[in-house]
Amino acid sequence: MTTTPVQPQRVEFVRAISRLDATALVVGSMIGSGIFIVSGSITREVHSPGLLLLVWILSGVITLLGAVTYGELAAMYPKAGGNYVYLREGISPLFGFLYGWTLFTVIQTATIAAVAIAFARFTAVLFPTLSDTIFLGGTVGGYNLGVSWQRVFAIASVIVLTWINVRGVRTAAIIQTSLTAIKTAALAALIVLGLAIGRNAEAIAANFGANFWPAGGFTLALVPVIVAAMVGSLFSMDAWNNVGFAGAELKNPEKDIPFAMAAGVLLVVTLYVLANVAYLNVLPIDTIAQTWTEGRPPVGTAAMQQMFGQGGLTIMAIAIMISTFGCNNGLILSGARVYYAMARDNLFFAKAGELHPTYRTPALALIVQAVWTCLLALSGTYNDLLNYIIFAAVLFYMVTVIGLLILRVKRPDLPRPVKAPGYPWLPVLYILGTGFICVDLLIKKPVYTWPGLIIVALGVPVYYLWKRFAKPL
């Protein structure tokens, strides 16, 4: 008598993420350190209060267009992997791989590293002995490569959050939702304070009078400048799509992912624009332009100091610590799901395509992500990492929506529980807008954008080599 061997049951993800958790993941992944920092660098490029607000508004409109358009893809493919799956199905497996490759090498890991560095830097406000002085390493090609106590602390935060996420998605989701509620309330409080008790007559006169727009008025010559200045605001609004990476762990992904993307982005964009109005109520534009330079505090901290003196420094440091820690929890949780999906297609380390038998999380994918992130944290400063990230991210947002148009033609029969509003005009508008941003950044900031393009291109030979030599699961 022969018996058929029993196949081991495949470990599946836990569907533990509710609609509220999903929305908190969007909001929490978006609100990190950027809104408290980058308005200073934007102001140094555009030189006027009106253009500062315009940069944030345009970035918000583009991000919201992307979010409502992505809803169709998210509802069609509610699986682990998000953008990777959308590109694989919409264009080709090669484009899916190039996204996953760039996400791992630059987009996700460098974002986590930049946010971790910000977390450590603001922790140093409370503990000044946490120095950013490099004690092992040095300057190479203008970059400070090496080890400082701040970078060690940043790496430690990544390790702790990775450990939490390995232990289970339920715990990570609870932490994400809780921290998101706290930091959203903190940002709302900053806005209310800035618009009410923090109103500064000097700032209002300097920002909302004749100097609101540039002296020569708004001209077409300002367009490339505005687009280049959007690096900081787009970075601050990035990661809105990460909820799609964890599609296999949502309770009702077909409905909850599109809702979370649209509602989360709308909330964050509204808060960000209002936060900048609050900054302009509290600080003159020249003061905003000087923030985050030569040891000066970032704009959020400067605003709180203007309102509450030295105590404002401590309040804002704590708020940004909570914000960045929660942001990285969401980024770490979601990013590993892309590498898991790639591994299931034999396009990443095979073991990364397995779930932990007890916790049912992609443990190895989380660990590999943490290792590379920690190396990036030793290789650059916050601003360097920010500039490298955004070009590659916007490029793939554009290509993904092109994939949506292709799917409408190639696979009109596919079920579409949610459809992109204003099709095809809004998706086409999004493609044109993001395409213009990419071209402008290639021209205006070649030092940062061309290396990003090279990283994407390097993924092509890697894809074919991996396909040839990888062993199937």
Backbone torsions as a table, in degrees:
resi	resn	phi	psi	omega
1	MET	NA	129.3	180.0
2	THR	-103.3	148.2	178.1
3	THR	-120.7	144.7	177.7
4	THR	-84.9	125.1	-179.8
5	PRO	-60.9	139.4	179.6
6	VAL	-80.1	123.9	178.3
7	GLN	-77.9	135.3	177.8
8	PRO	-62.8	139.3	-179.7
9	GLN	-72.0	131.4	-178.4
10	ARG	-69.9	135.2	177.2
11	VAL	-74.5	129.7	-178.0
12	GLU	-111.1	160.0	175.5
13	PHE	-64.0	154.3	173.5
14	VAL	-89.1	125.8	178.0
15	ARG	-85.6	85.2	-172.3
16	ALA	-117.5	-1.1	-174.8
17	ILE	-97.8	117.7	179.5
18	SER	-84.7	176.9	176.6
19	ARG	-62.3	-40.7	177.3
20	LEU	-62.9	-44.5	178.2
21	ASP	-61.6	-41.6	-178.9
22	ALA	-63.5	-43.2	178.3
23	THR	-65.6	-39.2	176.8
24	ALA	-64.4	-33.4	177.5
25	LEU	-65.4	-41.0	177.0
26	VAL	-63.9	-53.4	-177.8
27	VAL	-62.8	-45.5	-176.9
28	GLY	-67.2	-34.0	178.1
29	SER	-73.5	-28.6	179.8
30	MET	-79.7	-46.2	-177.3
31	ILE	-81.6	104.4	177.8
32	GLY	-124.3	-112.6	-179.9
33	SER	-105.8	-19.8	-170.3
34	GLY	-57.4	-45.1	-176.5
35	ILE	-63.2	-23.8	179.8
36	PHE	-90.8	-3.8	-170.8
37	ILE	-126.1	-52.0	-159.3
38	VAL	-76.1	-11.9	178.9
39	SER	-60.8	-27.3	176.8
40	GLY	-64.9	-48.6	-179.4
41	SER	-68.4	-35.0	176.2
42	ILE	-62.5	-43.6	-179.5
43	THR	-63.4	-37.0	178.9
44	ARG	-64.7	-20.4	178.9
45	GLU	-93.8	-36.0	-174.2
46	VAL	-101.4	-24.5	170.4
47	HIS	65.1	20.6	176.4
48	SER	-155.0	148.2	179.6
49	PRO	-61.9	-41.2	-179.2
50	GLY	-61.8	-42.6	-179.9
51	LEU	-71.6	-32.2	175.4
52	LEU	-59.3	-49.1	178.8
53	LEU	-65.9	-37.4	179.8
54	LEU	-62.9	-41.1	177.7
55	VAL	-57.7	-46.5	-179.5
56	TRP	-67.3	-39.8	-179.7
57	ILE	-66.3	-46.7	178.6
58	LEU	-60.9	-42.6	178.3
59	SER	-61.7	-39.4	178.8
60	GLY	-66.3	-42.4	179.2
61	VAL	-62.4	-45.2	-179.8
62	ILE	-63.8	-43.0	180.0
63	THR	-64.4	-41.1	179.6
64	LEU	-67.0	-38.2	175.1
65	LEU	-59.2	-43.9	178.2
66	GLY	-62.7	-42.0	-176.5
67	ALA	-65.0	-45.8	-178.2
68	VAL	-71.9	-28.0	177.1
69	THR	-73.2	-41.1	-179.8
70	TYR	-63.7	-22.5	-178.4
71	GLY	-54.1	-37.5	179.1
72	GLU	-63.6	-45.4	179.8
73	LEU	-66.7	-41.0	-179.0
74	ALA	-63.1	-38.2	179.2
75	ALA	-73.6	-29.7	178.3
76	MET	-73.9	-36.7	-175.2
77	TYR	-128.6	70.7	-179.1
78	PRO	-80.4	62.7	-175.3
79	LYS	-122.6	167.8	172.9
80	ALA	-62.8	131.3	176.6
81	GLY	124.9	-28.3	174.8
82	GLY	52.3	-121.1	-176.5
83	ASN	-50.9	-37.5	179.0
84	TYR	-58.5	-45.4	179.6
85	VAL	-68.4	-42.2	-179.4
86	TYR	-59.4	-43.3	-179.7
87	LEU	-72.3	-38.7	177.9
88	ARG	-59.6	-44.0	-177.4
89	GLU	-82.4	-34.0	-174.9
90	GLY	-81.9	-34.6	-176.8
91	ILE	-120.7	-68.9	178.9
92	SER	-171.7	160.1	175.7
93	PRO	-58.0	-32.1	178.2
94	LEU	-60.7	-46.4	-179.1
95	PHE	-67.0	-35.4	174.2
96	GLY	-60.8	-44.3	179.0
97	PHE	-63.8	-43.1	-178.9
98	LEU	-59.8	-36.6	175.9
99	TYR	-65.6	-49.7	-180.0
100	GLY	-60.7	-40.1	178.0
101	TRP	-61.2	-47.8	-178.5
102	THR	-71.1	-34.7	176.5
103	LEU	-60.0	-43.9	-178.2
104	PHE	-71.8	-43.6	-175.0
105	THR	-77.1	-33.4	-172.9
106	VAL	-131.8	-59.6	-162.8
107	ILE	-61.7	-61.5	-173.5
108	GLN	-76.0	-47.7	-175.3
109	THR	-67.8	-39.7	178.8
110	ALA	-69.5	-33.4	175.1
111	THR	-64.0	-46.4	178.1
112	ILE	-59.5	-43.2	-179.9
113	ALA	-63.2	-44.2	-179.4
114	ALA	-63.0	-42.8	-179.6
115	VAL	-68.6	-37.0	177.5
116	ALA	-65.1	-38.8	177.1
117	ILE	-63.8	-41.0	176.4
118	ALA	-63.3	-40.7	177.5
119	PHE	-58.4	-45.4	-179.8
120	ALA	-68.2	-38.3	-177.6
121	ARG	-65.0	-38.1	179.8
122	PHE	-81.3	-24.5	171.2
123	THR	-63.9	-33.5	-179.8
124	ALA	-65.5	-20.2	175.1
125	VAL	-64.1	-38.3	179.0
126	LEU	-82.6	-29.2	-178.3
127	PHE	-129.2	84.2	-173.6
128	PRO	-58.6	-21.0	179.0
129	THR	-68.5	-11.1	178.3
130	LEU	-80.1	80.4	-170.5
131	SER	-80.8	151.7	174.9
132	ASP	-98.7	10.4	178.5
133	THR	-71.7	127.9	179.3
134	ILE	-72.3	121.0	178.3
135	PHE	-109.2	-7.4	176.0
136	LEU	-143.3	107.1	-175.7
137	GLY	126.7	-157.3	-179.1
138	GLY	179.1	-168.3	-178.0
139	THR	-91.9	126.5	178.3
140	VAL	-129.8	117.2	178.9
141	GLY	59.9	31.3	-179.8
142	GLY	88.2	-2.8	-179.6
143	TYR	-106.7	136.9	177.1
144	ASN	-86.8	95.2	-178.0
145	LEU	-97.7	130.8	176.6
146	GLY	146.8	-161.7	-171.1
147	VAL	-112.3	129.9	168.7
148	SER	-131.6	167.4	-178.8
149	TRP	-67.7	-31.8	175.3
150	GLN	-63.9	-42.3	-180.0
151	ARG	-68.8	-35.1	174.9
152	VAL	-61.9	-42.1	179.2
153	PHE	-66.3	-39.6	177.6
154	ALA	-61.0	-44.2	179.0
155	ILE	-63.2	-40.9	178.9
156	ALA	-60.3	-38.7	179.5
157	SER	-65.7	-37.4	177.6
158	VAL	-65.0	-41.7	180.0
159	ILE	-64.5	-43.3	179.9
160	VAL	-62.6	-46.0	-178.8
161	LEU	-67.8	-34.6	176.1
162	THR	-64.1	-42.8	178.2
163	TRP	-61.0	-43.1	178.4
164	ILE	-60.3	-42.3	-178.0
165	ASN	-73.0	-29.6	174.4
166	VAL	-65.4	-35.1	-174.7
167	ARG	-72.3	-10.7	174.9
168	GLY	144.0	145.0	-176.2
169	VAL	-73.3	-28.1	-179.6
170	ARG	-61.7	-48.4	179.6
171	THR	-62.6	-44.6	-180.0
172	ALA	-61.6	-39.3	179.9
173	ALA	-67.2	-40.0	178.1
174	ILE	-62.9	-45.3	178.4
175	ILE	-61.7	-43.1	-178.7
176	GLN	-61.5	-48.7	-178.0
177	THR	-64.1	-40.7	-179.1
178	SER	-65.8	-48.9	-179.2
179	LEU	-66.9	-34.1	178.0
180	THR	-63.7	-42.1	178.1
181	ALA	-61.2	-42.5	-178.2
182	ILE	-65.5	-48.3	-174.2
183	LYS	-76.0	-27.8	174.0
184	THR	-66.3	-41.2	176.5
185	ALA	-63.8	-38.7	179.5
186	ALA	-65.5	-41.8	178.8
187	LEU	-66.4	-41.2	177.0
188	ALA	-61.9	-39.0	178.4
189	ALA	-64.3	-40.9	177.0
190	LEU	-59.4	-41.8	179.7
191	ILE	-63.5	-49.3	-178.8
192	VAL	-61.1	-44.6	179.2
193	LEU	-61.7	-43.6	-178.6
194	GLY	-66.4	-35.7	-178.6
195	LEU	-83.6	-16.7	-176.4
196	ALA	-110.4	-89.1	-172.7
197	ILE	-73.7	-19.5	-176.9
198	GLY	-89.8	2.1	-177.8
199	ARG	-56.7	126.2	-174.2
200	ASN	-117.2	117.0	-176.2
201	ALA	-58.5	-39.0	179.5
202	GLU	-63.4	-44.5	-179.4
203	ALA	-66.2	-43.1	-178.8
204	ILE	-63.2	-41.7	178.6
205	ALA	-64.8	-38.9	-177.7
206	ALA	-74.3	-30.6	-170.3
207	ASN	-101.0	-29.5	-172.0
208	PHE	-114.6	18.0	176.4
209	GLY	-103.6	-136.7	-177.3
210	ALA	-65.7	-21.2	-177.0
211	ASN	-88.9	7.1	-177.5
212	PHE	-60.0	-42.7	175.5
213	TRP	-106.8	160.7	176.3
214	PRO	-56.3	155.6	-174.9
215	ALA	-56.7	-37.8	-178.9
216	GLY	-86.3	6.4	-177.2
217	GLY	78.0	-176.9	-179.3
218	PHE	-85.2	123.1	178.5
219	THR	-128.5	164.1	179.7
220	LEU	-63.4	-24.3	179.2
221	ALA	-63.6	-21.3	-179.9
222	LEU	-79.8	-17.2	-174.1
223	VAL	-58.7	-50.1	179.0
224	PRO	-61.5	-33.4	178.4
225	VAL	-65.9	-44.6	179.6
226	ILE	-62.1	-44.6	-178.6
227	VAL	-63.9	-42.9	178.7
228	ALA	-64.0	-34.0	179.9
229	ALA	-71.8	-14.6	-177.6
230	MET	-74.5	-5.2	178.4
231	VAL	-53.4	-49.6	-176.9
232	GLY	-66.3	-43.5	-178.5
233	SER	-70.6	-38.3	177.2
234	LEU	-66.1	-38.0	175.8
235	PHE	-61.7	-41.9	-179.7
236	SER	-65.2	-24.7	179.6
237	MET	-100.6	4.4	-176.3
238	ASP	-74.7	171.3	177.5
239	ALA	77.9	8.2	177.6
240	TRP	-63.7	-24.2	-178.0
241	ASN	-86.6	-4.3	-172.6
242	ASN	-64.9	-24.4	179.3
243	VAL	-60.8	-30.3	177.4
244	GLY	-66.0	-25.7	178.6
245	PHE	-61.6	-32.8	-176.2
246	ALA	-99.9	28.3	-175.5
247	GLY	-56.1	-32.7	-177.6
248	ALA	-72.3	-8.9	-176.8
249	GLU	-111.0	4.3	175.4
250	LEU	-86.0	148.1	-179.4
251	LYS	-69.6	-36.7	-179.6
252	ASN	-140.6	70.7	-168.4
253	PRO	-63.9	-34.2	-176.8
254	GLU	-58.7	-35.1	180.0
255	LYS	-98.9	-35.7	-171.3
256	ASP	-76.7	-33.9	-179.5
257	ILE	-66.8	-49.9	177.7
258	PRO	-59.0	-40.9	178.9
259	PHE	-62.8	-47.3	-177.1
260	ALA	-62.4	-41.7	179.3
261	MET	-61.7	-52.1	-175.7
262	ALA	-67.2	-48.9	-177.3
263	ALA	-67.9	-41.7	-179.5
264	GLY	-63.8	-45.2	-179.7
265	VAL	-65.5	-43.4	179.9
266	LEU	-59.8	-42.9	179.4
267	LEU	-63.4	-47.2	-176.4
268	VAL	-66.6	-44.2	179.9
269	VAL	-60.2	-42.6	178.3
270	THR	-60.7	-46.1	179.3
271	LEU	-62.9	-39.9	-177.7
272	TYR	-66.4	-43.9	179.4
273	VAL	-64.7	-43.9	178.6
274	LEU	-64.5	-35.7	178.1
275	ALA	-61.6	-39.6	179.3
276	ASN	-71.5	-33.5	172.7
277	VAL	-62.6	-40.8	177.8
278	ALA	-62.7	-44.0	177.6
279	TYR	-56.8	-43.3	-178.2
280	LEU	-70.0	-21.8	174.3
281	ASN	-76.5	-24.1	-173.1
282	VAL	-102.2	-38.4	-171.8
283	LEU	-122.1	135.1	172.2
284	PRO	-61.2	152.6	-175.5
285	ILE	-59.5	-35.7	179.0
286	ASP	-65.4	-35.4	177.2
287	THR	-68.7	-40.9	177.5
288	ILE	-60.1	-40.7	-178.6
289	ALA	-64.9	-24.2	-178.1
290	GLN	-90.1	-6.8	-177.0
291	THR	-69.5	151.9	178.4
292	TRP	61.2	31.6	174.5
293	THR	-132.4	142.9	173.6
294	GLU	48.8	46.1	176.5
295	GLY	82.4	-1.2	178.7
296	ARG	-75.3	151.9	-179.3
297	PRO	-71.8	161.1	175.3
298	PRO	-69.3	171.2	-170.8
299	VAL	-62.9	-39.8	179.5
300	GLY	-61.5	-43.1	178.7
301	THR	-67.4	-42.2	179.3
302	ALA	-61.0	-38.7	178.6
303	ALA	-65.0	-43.2	179.7
304	MET	-67.5	-35.8	176.9
305	GLN	-66.5	-37.2	177.2
306	GLN	-61.5	-35.7	-177.8
307	MET	-84.7	-37.7	-170.4
308	PHE	-126.4	9.9	179.7
309	GLY	70.3	-149.5	-176.0
310	GLN	-63.2	-28.2	177.6
311	GLY	-62.7	-27.4	177.8
312	GLY	-63.3	-31.5	178.2
313	LEU	-62.3	-45.6	-180.0
314	THR	-66.8	-43.4	-180.0
315	ILE	-59.1	-47.2	-177.5
316	MET	-69.9	-35.6	177.8
317	ALA	-60.0	-44.1	179.2
318	ILE	-65.6	-42.4	-179.8
319	ALA	-61.8	-42.6	-178.8
320	ILE	-71.9	-33.8	175.5
321	MET	-60.4	-46.2	178.2
322	ILE	-63.5	-42.9	-177.3
323	SER	-63.1	-47.2	-177.2
324	THR	-71.1	-36.9	179.2
325	PHE	-64.2	-44.7	177.8
326	GLY	-66.3	-38.2	178.0
327	CYS	-59.9	-47.1	-178.1
328	ASN	-68.8	-29.4	175.3
329	ASN	-59.4	-45.0	178.9
330	GLY	-66.9	-41.1	-179.8
331	LEU	-65.6	-41.4	-179.7
332	ILE	-67.6	-44.0	178.7
333	LEU	-56.7	-50.5	-170.3
334	SER	-78.4	-40.0	-175.2
335	GLY	-58.5	-40.6	-177.1
336	ALA	-62.5	-25.7	-179.6
337	ARG	-68.3	-27.9	176.6
338	VAL	-68.9	-44.6	-179.2
339	TYR	-67.1	-32.5	174.5
340	TYR	-61.5	-48.2	-179.6
341	ALA	-63.1	-39.3	177.3
342	MET	-63.4	-42.0	180.0
343	ALA	-63.9	-36.4	177.3
344	ARG	-63.1	-24.7	176.5
345	ASP	-96.5	13.0	-179.3
346	ASN	61.5	35.7	178.9
347	LEU	-120.5	15.7	174.6
348	PHE	-152.6	175.8	-179.1
349	PHE	-54.3	128.5	-170.9
350	ALA	-55.5	-41.7	-177.4
351	LYS	-65.1	-22.1	177.2
352	ALA	-69.0	-14.3	178.0
353	GLY	-91.7	12.5	177.8
354	GLU	-112.6	145.9	176.9
355	LEU	-96.0	147.6	176.3
356	HIS	-60.2	131.2	-174.4
357	PRO	-63.1	-26.7	-178.8
358	THR	-95.8	-49.0	-173.7
359	TYR	-89.1	-16.9	178.8
360	ARG	57.4	44.5	175.8
361	THR	-124.1	155.1	178.0
362	PRO	-76.7	75.7	-169.6
363	ALA	-60.2	-48.1	-177.4
364	LEU	-66.6	-38.4	177.3
365	ALA	-60.4	-41.0	177.0
366	LEU	-62.7	-41.5	-177.6
367	ILE	-69.0	-44.4	179.1
368	VAL	-61.7	-43.0	176.8
369	GLN	-58.1	-43.0	-178.8
370	ALA	-65.2	-40.3	-178.6
371	VAL	-61.8	-48.6	-178.6
372	TRP	-67.5	-38.1	177.4
373	THR	-59.8	-43.1	-179.7
374	CYS	-63.8	-36.7	176.6
375	LEU	-66.3	-40.4	177.8
376	LEU	-64.8	-34.3	179.1
377	ALA	-63.6	-22.9	177.9
378	LEU	-89.1	-5.4	-168.3
379	SER	-109.0	-3.9	-178.3
380	GLY	-170.2	171.9	179.0
381	THR	-93.7	173.9	-179.1
382	TYR	-55.1	-50.6	-175.6
383	ASN	-66.2	-37.2	178.2
384	ASP	-62.4	-47.2	-178.8
385	LEU	-63.7	-40.2	179.7
386	LEU	-58.2	-46.7	-176.7
387	ASN	-66.3	-34.7	179.4
388	TYR	-70.6	-29.9	-171.6
389	ILE	-74.0	-50.3	-159.1
390	ILE	-69.2	-34.2	-179.4
391	PHE	-62.0	-49.1	-179.0
392	ALA	-62.6	-38.9	-179.1
393	ALA	-63.8	-48.6	-178.5
394	VAL	-64.6	-38.1	179.2
395	LEU	-57.7	-44.6	-178.0
396	PHE	-76.9	-28.7	172.4
397	TYR	-59.4	-44.0	-179.9
398	MET	-63.0	-48.5	-176.9
399	VAL	-63.9	-35.5	179.6
400	THR	-63.3	-41.5	179.2
401	VAL	-70.1	-31.4	171.4
402	ILE	-60.2	-39.5	176.5
403	GLY	-61.2	-34.6	176.2
404	LEU	-61.7	-44.5	178.4
405	LEU	-62.2	-40.9	180.0
406	ILE	-64.2	-41.7	179.8
407	LEU	-63.5	-35.7	178.2
408	ARG	-61.4	-33.0	-179.4
409	VAL	-84.5	-47.5	-174.6
410	LYS	-75.1	-38.1	-174.0
411	ARG	-129.5	63.5	179.2
412	PRO	-66.8	-15.0	-177.5
413	ASP	-81.8	-13.6	-176.0
414	LEU	-66.1	140.7	175.1
415	PRO	-62.6	134.9	179.0
416	ARG	-128.2	86.0	-178.4
417	PRO	-58.5	-29.3	176.6
418	VAL	-131.4	137.9	178.7
419	LYS	-115.5	146.0	179.1
420	ALA	-62.6	125.7	179.0
421	PRO	-67.5	148.9	176.6
422	GLY	66.5	23.3	-179.9
423	TYR	-68.7	138.0	1.5
424	PRO	-94.7	1.8	-168.7
425	TRP	-67.2	-46.0	-179.2
426	LEU	-67.0	-44.0	174.6
427	PRO	-59.4	-40.8	178.7
428	VAL	-65.1	-40.6	176.9
429	LEU	-60.7	-39.7	178.1
430	TYR	-64.7	-42.8	178.9
431	ILE	-61.4	-45.0	-179.8
432	LEU	-64.4	-42.0	-179.3
433	GLY	-64.7	-48.2	-179.7
434	THR	-69.5	-33.7	176.7
435	GLY	-63.6	-42.1	177.7
436	PHE	-63.0	-40.2	178.0
437	ILE	-60.7	-45.9	-179.1
438	CYS	-61.0	-45.1	-179.9
439	VAL	-64.1	-43.8	-179.4
440	ASP	-62.7	-41.6	179.9
441	LEU	-68.1	-35.0	176.3
442	LEU	-61.4	-34.5	-178.8
443	ILE	-83.7	-44.7	-172.4
444	LYS	-83.0	-30.6	-176.8
445	LYS	-131.7	59.1	-174.2
446	PRO	-64.8	-27.9	-178.4
447	VAL	-59.9	-31.8	-177.1
448	TYR	-100.3	-35.2	-172.3
449	THR	-81.6	-38.3	-179.7
450	TRP	-63.7	-41.2	174.1
451	PRO	-58.4	-36.5	177.1
452	GLY	-63.1	-40.9	178.3
453	LEU	-66.2	-37.0	178.2
454	ILE	-65.1	-39.8	177.9
455	ILE	-60.4	-42.9	177.4
456	VAL	-60.8	-46.7	-178.0
457	ALA	-63.4	-36.4	178.7
458	LEU	-62.1	-22.9	178.5
459	GLY	-66.5	-21.3	-178.5
460	VAL	-65.0	-55.2	177.0
461	PRO	-63.7	-33.3	178.1
462	VAL	-61.5	-41.2	179.6
463	TYR	-58.1	-49.0	-176.5
464	TYR	-70.9	-35.1	175.9
465	LEU	-65.8	-41.9	-179.4
466	TRP	-65.6	-42.2	178.5
467	LYS	-61.0	-33.4	-175.1
468	ARG	-78.8	-39.3	-170.2
469	PHE	-106.3	-14.8	-176.7
470	ALA	-68.9	140.2	176.5
471	LYS	-88.2	133.4	-179.5
472	PRO	-66.5	152.8	178.0
473	LEU	-65.3	NA	NA
